[in-house]
Amino acid sequence: MDNNVAIKVENVSKKFCKTLKKSMLYGLVDIGKNILGLRTNSGTLRSDEFLAVDNVSFEVKRGETLGLIGPNGSGKTTLLKMLNGIFWPDKGKISIRGKVGALIAVGAGFHPLLTGRENIYVNSAVLGMNRHEVNKKFDSIVEFADIGDFLDMPVKNYSSGMFVRLGFSVAVHCEPDILLVDEVLAVGDSNFIIKSLNKVSSLIKESNMSLIFVSHSNTMIKAVCKKALYIENGICKKIGNAFDVVEAYEADCLEKRKSLRYKDKYQRIKSRHDAGIDRILLLDKDGREKTTFKIGDFLKIRAHVVANIPLDDPSIQIAIFDEKGECILSQISKTDNIIFPAIYGKAYIDFAIPEIPFNVGLYPFSVKLMDGSLIDTVDYHVKTNYIAVESGGKSGFNGKLWINGKWKICNA
Amino acid sequence: MARIVTYESDNSLKKGYFSIFLEIFDEIRYNKWLTFQLFKRDFFGTYKQSFIGIFWAFIMPFFSLGTFILLNRSGIFSIGDIDTPYPIYAMVGISFWQIFSTGLISSSNSLAQAGAMITKINFSKKSLVIASMAKTTVTFLIQSILVALLFIFYHIAPSIGIFLIPIVIIPLMLFVIGLGFILSLLNAFIKDVGNGLSVIVTFLMFLTPVLYAKPSTGMLAHLTKFNPLYYIVSAGRDLVLKGVISEPRGFLFSVVMSFVIFIIFLFIFHLTETRVTERI
């Protein structure tokens, strides 16, 4: 193995069993075979077994940071556990250079009845420190965890944040050559997250530590990692520059959510039978119908109106929501001081957005047709359509919006 | 340059049996402090939320002892021929027996109890099994205080052979740890093992002449001949009370057996411990 390589994973697979009883049986068989010195043919699948990690290969150099992303149950944690040696691959080979520190579940070794002080000693030992090291680093561990007077209180009384802080503090004080972190920072408050990331980054700089980082926060992956690996159903779908990989992952997620939205309940409140919005279309700058756009694209929302009786003083409201359901934009033609002529027969009303300012994501929107006053609803399509926004090279680092702001640096 | 570790399936097979042996003992030695910490965790964790705490170790033998005295006095059960006051005889026997019984139960539960810890952190699981024995040892030490009090009460002095006790305790502990290795593995993913074990241990207690003298006739006498636990427990008791081991051949055989069991099961444990974590 090259001197610079900290982790080398070659064609690694891991299988699990779906049923408990079969799992017990297979366990016995495998143990029996191991004792007798027989091969377990672990590469082949028996009935009810499936591959949690399937033929994954990658390399992490010293001082390098790799993010693992993918949906729940894609095999991220299994991969991490194999890197930690908690269980071995069924196929392939993993080579690790140096001491591994793992934060797969923070405080996994904590005994609820023991005090923080007692648990620090136990946990440090379990994570591979010796007596001398713990004594030396004890104060620093406590200081970093910032648990104050709680140090001598049983950890079962700790808040989940304090629990994580203490666990994290112990783990980073092990001074590992390779740190494996599994979605554990999610519990801490923002101060602690910043403090932890600073600590991790200083370990990377000072002692050339390698980091493997699992997170569901794409922002965090982009911020922390240079490289990323996107895994789904145990298969490595993409590996490379973190920004590119996150973009690919986001695009896939978007695709999935789009298909999910079709199953959503179509909600339309139509209060009149003689008039209404017939169709809602999304058009690009060439007038082609689309649902997926890129950030910064031209977009036109077109509402086809059919009126069998004259609609005097019609107005349209467009409200765009984010995926959490929060309204990020709501505009009414009338309050924008646009007065439409009466509609009789067929007509369409356009709402053009010159540059889509939304960050990558799915944006459901509502269209409401009113006549006369703003409380006279003719037809109301509640989130029946959505705009899907892809990155297309530019995207906000996080946040909901991306605007075409102009950057400039000047010597002052 | 840091050491390279590789993980592959059937890892151990590729290394050869001899190097595995060295690896095992290196691992145990290297993890001494870890074992001690796990012991502390286990020990304090058990007794923290309790007023009486460690003194439970006094109470348990009292009850077994009391039951036997009661059964004996009522003529239901005959203790047999013994030449020391029964409470001392029984208490010494129980102390040794408890190394076996509590040791076996706590060591066989050690992996299952650690649960999340072993599926989330990679550390030496051997330490976990060994640490579960340490609690048993402390219980034994505390019970020896009880024994000492009994000696004072009856104005009897123990034999000088009491200093040879380690030659009984070490094989006994190895025997228990050895069994603990294999049972904890099995118990980790087949819960029947743990449940069955507590039944069997109670049963063995009645089967082994701990609280009564070795019968000279009948089926039990015959069974006792092949009961290594009897030889070890009675050797310990002989040393404390008389200073000589009355059945040295049986004892020696049991000692050899203990060592063999320890080595074999330690080896098996080492080969298969990672298999178990993935099934917990």
Interface residues (C-beta under 8 A of the other chain):
Chain A: M1 N3 F16 S23 M24 G27 L28 D30 I31 N34 I35 G37 R39 T40 S42 G43 K81 M82 N84 G85 I86 F87 W88 P89 D90 K91 G92 K93 I94 S95 I96 R97 G98 K99 V100 A102 I104 A105 A108 G109 H111 L113 L114 E118 Y121 V122 A125 V126 L127 G128 N130 R131 P154 D177
Chain B: M1 A2 R3 I4 V5 T6 Y7 E8 S9 D10 N11 S12 L13 Y17 W33 L34 F36 Q37 L38 K40 R41 F44 G45 K48 Q49 A116 M117 I118 T119 K120 I121 N122 F123 L185 F189 I190 I268 L271 T272 T274 R275 V276 T277 E278 R279
